[in-house]
Amino acid sequence: MKFLEDVAKEKYQSFTSNHEKSHFLQSYEWGEFCKKIKGQTPHYVGMTDDNDQLVATALILERKTPLGFSYGYAPRGFIIDYKNKELIKKFTEYLKEYMKKNKFIYIKFDPDIPYQDIDQDANPIEGGNNNYELYNYMLSLGYIHTGFYRLYEGNQPRYTFRIDLKRDWDVIKSRMSKSFLQSVKRSYQYDLEIDNEIKIKEFYKLIKNTSERDGFNPHDEKYYETLVDEFKDNIKFFNVTIDIKKMMTKIKKELKDLKDNIASVNKKKLADYNDKIKRLEKEQDLFSKYPEEKRVICTIICISTKNRIWSFFQGGDELAGATCAVMRCYYEAIKDAFNKGYDFFDLFGTPGDPHTTYKNLAKLHDFKRKYGDKYIEFIGEFDLVNKKVLYKMLPTLLGIYRKIRR
């Protein structure tokens, strides 16, 4: 075995892109993105076997401290065979030497490995699959587990929904909720157009709209521009456009027809008839607020590896909600991933407490569970520590340093 402190770009990309368990957060592209946007220094390390073939890699994102030391983060862990304990042990030994040599206080990693099978309330399923043995083995090698957090306390979500695409489409569809499929069906009455053009400016307006509504701070426009530049062929936009002018003409005609014929409506159907008029009048008022003939009302940004895909960002305005465009957009993205032969479609994070009192997170969970399939709990974050005293002091010291800078 041999440890490589700097795996060549082509070699690293070839190994990660062809590995069946790779995650886009482990990619060379993500490392370069973090260097440009977050000021982190990416290190592409690896380990080869006796035939000089890579058997493990890791993207380590380094942050410097005012003390002259660094700390690192390996997003979604190492690309390695987690069933091979000897490989993990040897790679860990090399990492310990690497940290000493390069003055790392610690390196954090959060592997894309499920911890245990859970039910819809995030409770462990008795007799289900688990990775308790791997968890205990990591502890035996000196890793420190930072806790089984259930919300968004870590670097990445510890829970997600994943749609297994290695089945017939009818089976996948049967796992989706009835309300979701009804919303998708309803979306067709608005003649929505779906395209895959890269529309950063339109998306940025949508994500700002979403952030104001849901109470979070979006990244700046440069963030999304850089993301597109780095991932190129592995990033895909799903945009939903509505023809406002066409819809206004359609609504006015429907309203006229309804009002012209209301006198002949059976009394039993009159309430439903009036409800339809009220709905159309409400839609007419909403659409009339927008002067454009056509408008992008929802966008999802997905990022993929060779055989997996994640929905990374989603933005939408009030028209998206009124026309079920968000549901339609996800449906089209999932179906596209199925047609392309991906193993799964990951919704990139949900709370581990479906009944959380944080309303936005509870709403997020309720929204994502409608797409169906498996609710997953990941194993969590591990820290491999080199400087124990500094490791304990670091959160306090960084807090003081950031306060002084502010």
C-alpha positions in Angstrom: 0.0 0.0 0.0 1.1 3.6 -0.7 -0.4 6.9 0.4 -0.6 9.7 -2.1 -0.8 13.3 -0.8 -1.7 14.7 -4.2 -3.6 12.5 -6.6 -3.4 13.7 -10.2 -6.6 15.3 -11.4 -7.3 12.8 -14.2 -6.5 9.8 -11.9 -8.7 11.2 -9.1 -11.6 12.0 -11.4 -11.4 8.6 -13.1 -11.5 6.7 -9.7 -14.3 8.8 -8.2 -16.5 9.0 -11.3 -16.4 5.3 -11.8 -16.8 4.2 -8.2 -20.4 2.9 -7.6 -20.6 4.7 -4.2 -19.3 8.1 -5.2 -21.0 11.4 -4.1 -20.7 14.7 -6.0 -19.4 16.3 -2.7 -16.4 14.0 -3.0 -15.6 15.1 -6.5 -12.6 17.1 -7.8 -15.1 19.7 -9.1 -16.6 20.2 -5.6 -13.0 20.8 -4.2 -12.3 23.5 -6.9 -15.7 25.0 -6.2 -15.0 25.3 -2.5 -11.6 26.8 -3.2 -13.1 29.6 -5.3 -16.3 30.3 -3.2 -15.4 29.4 0.3 -11.7 30.0 0.4 -10.9 26.4 1.4 -7.8 24.6 0.2 -8.7 21.2 -1.4 -6.4 18.3 -1.0 -7.0 15.2 -3.1 -5.4 12.3 -1.2 -5.5 8.6 -2.0 -4.1 5.1 -1.4 -2.9 2.6 -4.0 -2.5 -1.1 -3.7 0.6 -3.1 -4.6 -0.3 -2.8 -8.3 -0.3 1.0 -8.1 -4.1 1.0 -8.5 -6.2 3.4 -6.4 -8.2 1.7 -3.7 -9.2 4.8 -1.7 -9.5 8.6 -2.2 -10.6 11.6 -0.1 -11.3 15.2 -0.8 -10.0 17.1 2.3 -11.1 20.7 2.5 -8.6 22.6 4.6 -9.2 25.7 6.7 -6.3 27.6 8.3 -6.5 28.9 11.9 -4.8 31.9 13.4 -2.6 29.5 15.4 -0.8 28.2 12.4 -2.6 24.9 12.4 -5.4 23.7 10.2 -8.5 21.6 10.4 -10.1 19.6 7.6 -13.4 18.3 6.3 -13.9 15.4 4.0 -17.5 15.8 2.7 -19.4 12.6 2.6 -16.3 10.7 3.8 -13.8 8.6 1.9 -14.4 6.7 -1.3 -13.4 3.3 -0.1 -14.8 -0.2 0.4 -16.3 0.2 3.8 -16.7 -3.6 4.1 -12.9 -4.0 4.0 -11.8 -3.2 7.5 -8.1 -3.6 6.6 -8.4 -0.9 3.9 -10.1 1.4 6.4 -7.5 0.8 9.0 -4.5 1.3 6.7 -6.0 4.5 5.2 -6.6 5.8 8.7 -3.0 5.2 9.7 -1.8 7.1 6.7 -4.2 9.9 7.5 -2.8 10.2 11.0 0.7 10.6 9.6 -0.6 13.0 7.0 -2.2 15.2 9.8 1.0 15.3 11.8 3.1 16.3 8.8 0.7 19.0 7.7 -0.3 20.4 11.2 -3.9 19.4 11.1 -5.8 19.6 14.4 -8.4 17.1 13.1 -10.2 16.0 10.0 -14.0 15.5 10.0 -15.8 13.2 7.7 -19.5 12.1 7.3 -19.7 9.0 5.1 -22.7 8.4 2.8 -23.4 5.2 4.8 -26.8 4.4 6.4 -26.8 3.9 10.2 -30.0 1.8 10.5 -33.3 1.2 8.8 -36.0 3.6 10.1 -39.7 3.9 9.9 -41.7 7.0 8.9 -41.3 8.4 12.4 -37.5 7.9 12.3 -37.6 5.1 14.8 -35.3 2.1 14.2 -37.0 -0.9 12.6 -36.6 -4.0 14.6 -34.8 -6.7 12.6 -33.8 -4.1 9.9 -30.4 -3.6 8.4 -27.8 -1.5 10.3 -24.2 -0.5 10.3 -23.6 -0.7 14.1 -20.5 -2.9 13.5 -18.9 -0.3 11.2 -19.8 2.5 13.7 -18.0 0.6 16.5 -15.1 -0.3 14.3 -14.5 3.4 13.5 -14.5 4.2 17.2 -12.0 1.5 17.8 -9.6 3.1 15.3 -9.7 6.4 17.3 -12.5 8.3 15.5 -14.7 10.4 17.6 -18.4 10.4 16.7 -19.9 13.9 17.2 -23.5 12.7 17.9 -26.7 11.5 16.4 -28.1 15.0 15.6 -31.6 15.0 14.1 -32.0 18.4 12.5 -29.4 20.4 10.5 -26.7 20.7 13.1 -23.9 19.1 11.1 -22.1 20.0 7.8 -24.6 17.8 5.8 -28.1 16.6 6.6 -28.0 13.3 8.5 -31.4 12.2 7.0 -32.7 12.2 3.5 -35.3 10.6 1.2 -34.0 8.5 -1.7 -36.0 7.2 -4.6 -34.7 3.8 -5.8 -34.8 4.0 -9.6 -33.7 0.4 -10.3 -37.4 -0.7 -10.6 -40.2 -0.3 -13.1 -41.6 3.2 -13.4 -45.1 2.0 -12.3 -43.6 0.7 -9.0 -41.7 4.0 -8.4 -44.9 5.9 -9.1 -47.0 3.7 -6.8 -44.7 4.8 -3.9 -45.5 8.5 -4.5 -48.4 10.0 -2.4 -51.8 10.4 -4.0 -51.8 14.2 -3.2 -48.5 14.6 -5.0 -49.7 12.7 -8.1 -53.0 14.8 -8.0 -50.9 18.0 -8.0 -48.9 16.8 -10.9 -52.1 16.0 -12.8 -53.6 19.4 -12.0 -50.4 21.1 -13.3 -51.2 20.1 -16.9 -54.2 22.4 -17.0 -51.8 25.4 -16.9 -49.9 24.3 -20.0 -46.5 24.5 -18.2 -43.4 24.2 -20.3 -40.4 22.3 -19.1 -36.8 22.9 -20.3 -33.2 22.2 -19.2 -31.5 25.4 -20.2 -29.1 26.9 -17.7 -30.9 30.0 -16.5 -28.9 31.4 -13.6 -30.4 34.9 -13.5 -34.0 33.5 -13.5 -33.1 31.0 -10.9 -31.5 33.6 -8.7 -34.7 35.6 -8.6 -36.6 32.5 -7.7 -34.3 31.4 -4.9 -34.4 34.9 -3.4 -38.2 34.7 -3.5 -38.1 31.3 -1.8 -35.6 32.5 0.8 -37.7 35.5 1.8 -40.8 33.3 2.1 -39.1 30.5 4.1 -36.7 32.6 6.1 -33.1 31.7 5.0 -30.3 33.5 3.4 -29.5 32.5 -0.2 -26.0 32.5 -1.7 -25.1 35.3 -4.1 -25.4 34.9 -7.8 -21.7 34.2 -8.2 -22.1 31.0 -6.1 -24.5 29.5 -8.7 -22.4 30.7 -11.6 -19.3 29.0 -10.2 -21.3 25.9 -9.5 -22.3 25.7 -13.1 -18.8 26.4 -14.4 -17.2 23.6 -12.3 -19.8 20.9 -12.8 -20.5 21.5 -16.4 -21.9 18.3 -17.8 -22.9 16.9 -14.4 -25.3 19.7 -13.5 -28.8 19.9 -14.9 -31.5 22.6 -14.6 -35.2 21.8 -14.7 -37.1 25.0 -15.4 -40.9 25.5 -15.5 -42.2 28.3 -17.6 -45.8 29.6 -17.8 -47.3 31.5 -20.7 -49.1 34.2 -18.7 -50.7 35.8 -21.8 -52.1 32.5 -23.0 -53.4 31.6 -19.5 -55.1 35.0 -19.1 -56.9 34.5 -22.5 -57.9 30.9 -21.4 -59.2 32.0 -18.0 -61.2 34.9 -19.4 -62.9 32.6 -21.9 -63.7 30.0 -19.2 -65.1 32.7 -16.9 -67.3 34.1 -19.7 -68.6 30.7 -20.6 -69.4 29.9 -16.9 -71.1 33.1 -16.2 -73.1 33.0 -19.5 -74.4 29.5 -18.6 -74.9 29.9 -14.8 -78.7 30.4 -15.1 -79.1 26.9 -16.5 -77.0 25.1 -13.9 -78.8 22.5 -11.7 -79.2 23.7 -8.1 -77.2 20.7 -6.8 -74.2 21.7 -8.9 -74.5 25.4 -8.4 -72.1 25.5 -5.3 -69.4 23.7 -7.3 -70.0 26.0 -10.3 -69.6 29.1 -8.1 -66.4 27.6 -6.5 -64.9 27.2 -10.0 -65.8 30.8 -10.9 -64.1 32.0 -7.6 -61.0 30.0 -8.3 -60.7 31.3 -11.8 -61.2 34.9 -10.7 -58.5 34.4 -8.0 -56.1 33.0 -10.6 -56.9 35.9 -12.9 -56.1 38.4 -10.2 -52.8 36.6 -9.5 -51.7 36.3 -13.1 -52.6 40.0 -13.8 -49.9 41.0 -11.3 -47.2 39.9 -13.8 -46.7 41.9 -17.0 -44.5 39.4 -18.8 -45.9 37.2 -21.6 -43.9 34.3 -20.3 -42.2 33.7 -17.0 -40.0 31.1 -15.4 -41.8 30.2 -12.1 -39.8 27.2 -10.8 -36.3 25.8 -11.2 -34.6 22.7 -9.7 -30.8 22.3 -10.0 -29.6 18.7 -9.9 -26.0 17.4 -9.7 -25.0 13.9 -10.7 -22.2 11.4 -10.6 -22.0 8.6 -13.1 -24.9 6.6 -11.6 -26.5 8.8 -8.9 -28.3 12.2 -8.8 -29.2 14.7 -6.2 -31.7 17.6 -6.2 -29.4 20.4 -4.8 -31.4 23.6 -5.1 -35.0 24.6 -5.7 -36.6 28.0 -6.2 -40.1 29.1 -7.0 -42.4 32.1 -6.8 -46.1 32.4 -5.9 -47.2 31.3 -9.4 -45.3 28.0 -8.8 -47.4 27.3 -5.8 -50.7 28.2 -7.5 -50.0 26.1 -10.6 -48.4 23.0 -8.8 -45.3 23.8 -10.8 -42.9 22.6 -8.0 -44.5 19.2 -7.9 -44.4 18.9 -11.7 -40.8 20.0 -11.8 -39.7 17.3 -9.3 -41.8 14.7 -11.1 -40.1 15.5 -14.4 -36.7 15.5 -12.8 -37.3 12.1 -11.2 -38.7 10.6 -14.4 -35.7 12.0 -16.3 -33.3 10.4 -13.9 -35.2 7.1 -14.3 -34.9 7.3 -18.1 -31.2 8.1 -17.8 -30.6 4.9 -15.8 -29.5 6.4 -12.5 -29.5 4.2 -9.4 -31.3 6.7 -7.2 -32.7 10.2 -7.0 -31.8 11.9 -3.7 -33.8 14.8 -2.3 -30.8 16.0 -0.4 -31.8 16.3 3.2 -34.8 16.2 5.6 -35.1 16.4 9.4 -34.7 13.3 11.5 -37.6 14.5 13.6 -40.7 14.5 11.4 -42.7 16.2 14.2 -40.2 18.9 15.0 -41.5 22.2 16.4 -39.5 24.1 13.8 -42.3 24.8 11.4 -40.1 25.3 8.3 -38.3 22.0 8.8 -41.6 20.1 9.5 -43.0 21.7 6.3 -39.9 20.6 4.4 -40.2 17.0 5.6 -43.9 16.8 4.8 -43.1 18.2 1.3 -40.3 15.7 0.6 -42.0 12.6 2.0 -44.7 12.9 -0.7 -42.2 11.7 -3.3 -42.1 8.4 -1.6 -39.6 5.6 -1.1 -36.9 5.3 1.5 -36.4 7.5 4.5 -32.6 7.2 5.3 -30.6 7.9 8.4 -26.9 8.3 7.8 -24.2 7.2 10.3 -23.2 10.8 11.1 -19.9 12.7 11.6 -16.6 11.3 12.8 -13.5 13.4 13.8 -10.0 12.0 13.5 -8.0 14.0 16.0 -4.3 14.8 15.9 -4.1 17.6 18.5 -6.4 16.8 21.4 -5.9 20.0 23.4 -6.4 22.2 20.4 -9.4 20.1 19.3 -11.2 20.9 22.6 -10.2 24.5 22.5 -10.8 25.2 18.8 -14.5 26.1 18.9 -13.9 28.7 21.7 -10.8 30.1 20.0 -12.5 30.4 16.6 -15.5 32.1 18.3 -13.3 34.7 19.8 -11.3 35.2 16.6 -14.5 35.7 14.5 -15.9 38.1 17.1 -12.7 40.2 17.0 -12.8 40.2 13.1 -16.4 41.4 13.2 
